[in-house]
Amino acid sequence: MSEERGEVGFDLEAVLDSIPKDDNSPIFKSSSHFIHATEVIAQLKTLANYRLVGPSELDPRQLWQIRLGLSGMIGKYQYESHLLDPHLEDMISILIKPMRKVVHDITVGDFKGQPMNEIGTEIFYMIYFISNTRGYKTVGEL
């Protein structure tokens, strides 16, 4: 019918065959799993091992580099956040354990009344960022 009106037909197969199938094509760059999982978990463990009350063991530049690195690796999965699910519980538990201890210590424990340092604030930020990336309901179910 389209040929009767003088229209040219659209061949989807021909268009798909004309796309170069090299590894650099953005069409084929979709991930099938969380590629950066081991690196993110290692950096989260490193961040969680610092002292969260008292003077900070990191200068602001080092802390900013950690934030950018983690945010960059996790942020890549904003549109495919389901790929984080197999590692989500590990990532959150790494951050929650030291936060529970700090909250206890600054309210009734050894560091009562002392403020949390910048590293503690950074851990709260990473929990917030992961929750925003994956969704607060998914993170809350853990």
Buried (B, 14 or more C-beta within 10 A) or exposed (E): EEEEEEEEEEEEEEEEEEEEEEEEEEEEEEEEEBEBBEEBBEBBEEBBEBBBBEEBBBEEEEBEEBBEBBBEBBEBBEEEBEBBEEBBEBBBEBBBEBBEEBBEBBEEEEBEEEEBBBBBBBBEBBBEBBBBBBBEEBBEEE
